[in-house]
Amino acid sequence: MNYDIIVIGSGPGGYVAAIRASQLGFKVGVVEKADLGGVCLNWGCIPTKALLKSAQVFNYAKHAADYGVAITGDIKPDFDAMVKRSRGVADGMSKGIQFLFKKNNITVVNGAGKVKPGKVVEVTANDGTVSELTAKHIIIATGARSRQLPNLPQDGVKIIGYREAMTLPKQPASMVVVGSGAIGSEFAYFYNSIGTKVTLVEFLPNVLPLEDEEASKAIERSFKKSGMTVMTSASVESVDTTGDLCKVSIQTKKGIQIVEAEVVLSAVGIATNVEGLGLEETGIAIEKGKVVVGDYFETNVEGYYAIGDIVRGPALAHVASHEGITCVEKIAGLHVDPINYGNIPACTYTVPEVASVGLTEKAAIEQGYEIKVGKFPFSASGKASAAGNKEGFVKVVFDAKYGEWLGATLVGENVTEIIAEVVVARNLETTGEEIIKSIHPHPTMSEALMEAVAAAYGEVIHI
């Protein structure tokens, strides 16, 4: 069958690209070997947030008396019910993609896709049947998977990745989480919150190592306060899985330390799904596991494109979605600006949450900027006090010479909902003075952002 555009993969890059292409009048086919929605909807962004919400509700229930609510009897987490709810949320989202595809007249071809020369996609169905599709344009959006380390070979039982972490048959009494990026920190928070004894191991000096150092330190303090063991500047050398418990050998500044745990979760990053796609045979260039693309995601072979985790840039769902839209709109001949990768928000959904965009204070100094820094603690926020969540702060960084908003880091409740204001403001080249003069509603968590900007300019009121 012939299409205008074929998309291989239906994750947040692929399905968004397909829908936008259909809106622009293209005949679209999507090749998908698993459930619609990809890792994000089925095994990543959405189901993990469902688990984290369950942990948050459990913690609220434990502290209900702090809010004047009396709950009698034992309050216990129901791990099976939490997992079941999470899977139900994921299934619902996947069904939502089915509805959107039907609404937009997008054809789904089930099977594993492989590109071939001549703008051909070979599809191998689950029963082994092979068919060929043709298109004027082929977009590869096959995403990524959990990265495997030689000293952490995942067996899916004792040494697991993020997929198994979401569907364990029972709650483990103890767990070692290796890697404290967003995935590792979120799972460490979830399991620690519901009573699993968690040890979080990070090779670099700080948890959430890509974030502002003050944010990293705040999260580390929060983790430790909640009873989690945090080991930074440490590395897992080996794991002995022969006994009932895993014996994890961890190299620390003080030497080797052995930690026993029922389960070891490897959260040390991702590996791109570029194997078996026919890229080499088609002549599509790959560099360091990533497909080489231009500003509009065109590969070196005319008519073939790649988006999402398999190309350069942060491996984030919202990035993949925008890449898909940008790619398709360029194919359609619309005027499209290249994506500004310096204005991509990053979010971590622990409690407290972390959200950031642009340069950290340290990065701005390293790049030679003369800066203004403003910081406002949520302990001074009326809304945070009323909500009983005063942990965290807003930190903003401006160029002192020209007033450019260089970046922001937020730590606190629901800050992942606030960071978009910074993204939009930076996109519009908004000045600090304009933020200060924009009336923010009171009482809200968001007015802390205005106060932090005011602090950078010496005009803060409430601290």
Residue, then its C-alpha position, 0 to 999 in steps of 0.5 A: m500500500n502506498y502512503d504520503i507519510i509512513v511513521i515507524g513507531s507510535g510513541p509521543g514522537g510518532y503518534v503526534a507526527a502522524i496526527r499532525a500529518s493527517q491534519l495537514g492532508f497527508k495520507v498516513g500509515v503508522v507501523e507499530k509492533a507493540d501497544l500504541g503510545g510507545v514507552c511513554l504512555n505504556w511504560g514510562c511517563i504516564p504509568t509512573k506518574a500514576l504510581l507516584k500519585s498513589a504514593q503521594v495520596f498514601n503519604y497524605a493519608k499518613h499525615a491527615a491529622d496535620y490537616g485536621v482530618a482524623i483517620t482511624g485504623d491502620i493506613k497501609p499501601d496496597f501495592d497490587a492495587m497501585v500497580k493495577r491502577s497504573r496499568g489501567v491508566a496506561d491502557g486508557m491512554s493507549k486506547g485514547i491514541q486508537f481513538l485519535f488515529k481513527k478520528n484522523n483516518i490514520t492506518v495502523v499496520n501492526g508489526a516490526g518495521k524496517v526501512k529499505p531503499g526506494k522509500v519502502v518499509e518492510v513490515t514483519a507481523n507477529d505471525g511472521t507474515v512480511s509485507e511492504l509499504t511505500a511512501k513519499h516520506i518515511i519518519i523513523a520514531t522507534g524510541a529507546r529502551s533501558r540501558q544495559l551495563p556489563n556489571l548490571p546484567q538485567d535478568g528481569v527478576k533480581i536485576i530489573g529495568y524500569r518496565e519490571a519496576m512498574t509491574l513487580p509481582k510483590q512489593p520488595a522489602s528492600m531495593v538498590v536503585v542505581g542511577s539518580g536521574a529522573i527515572g531512578s529518583e522517581f522510582a526511589y521516591f515511590y518505593n521508599s514512600i510505600g515502605t521499601k528500604v531503598t538505597l540510591v547509588e549515584f556515580l556523580p557527586n550529586v543526585l539529579p546531576l544535571e540540575d542546579e546543585e542547590a536543587s540536587k542538594a535539596i532533593e538529597r536532603s529530602f530523600k535522606k529525611s524520608g529514610m532513604t540511604v543516598m550514596t553519591s560519588a559511588s559506583v556498583e562494581s558487581v551484583d551477586t544474585t546467587g542467594d535469596l538477596c542480591k549482594v551489591s558491591i558498591q565502591t565508595k570514597k571509603g572503599i567497598q561497601i556491601v548492600e543486600a537487597e531483594v531487587v536491584l533497579s538499573a536506571v543508568g540511562i537509555a539505549t536507542n532502538v536503531e538496530g534491525l531497522g535497515l538503516e545501514e542497508t538504506g545508507i542512513a548515517i548513524e553516529k554514536g548510536k544516534v541517527v544523524v539529522g538536520d534541523y528539520f530531522e531529515t537524514n542524509v538519504e532523501g525522503y527518510y527522517a528520524i525524530g525522538d530518542i534516536v536523534r541528538g537532543p534530550a530524550l524527553a517525550h515533549v521534545a519528541s512530540h515537537e520534533g515530530i510536528t516540526c518535521v511534518e510541517k517542514i515536509a508540508g512546506l510550512h514556514v518552521d523555525p528550528i527547535n531551540y534546544g536551549n529552551i527545553p524544560a526538564c521535570t522530575y516528579t519526586v516530592p518535592e518536584v524539580a523543574s528547570v529550563g535554560l542555564t543553571e547558575k554554574a553553567a551561566i558563570e562558566q559561559g562567561y555571563e555576568i549574572k543576576v540571581g534571584k531566589f525565593p523560598f516556598s517557606a515564605s509562600g502563603k499558598a505553600s504554608a496553607a497547603g503544608n508543603k513549604e519545602g523548596f524554592v524558585k531560583v532564576v538567573f538573568d544576564a546582568k548586561y542585557g536582561e536575558w532570562l538565562g534559566a530557572t530551577l524550581v523545587g517544590e510542590n507542583v513546580t512542574e506545572i509552573i515551569a511553562e511560564v519560564v519557557v514561554a517568557r524566554n521564548l518571547e524574550t520577556t524581561g525580568e521587569e515585565i515579569i515583575k509587573s505582570i500580576h500573578p494571582h494570590p495565593t498561588m505557588s506561581e507567585a513565588l516565580m514573580e518574587a524570585v525575579a523581583a529578588a534578582y532585581g532587588e525588588v522582592i517584597h516577602i523576604 
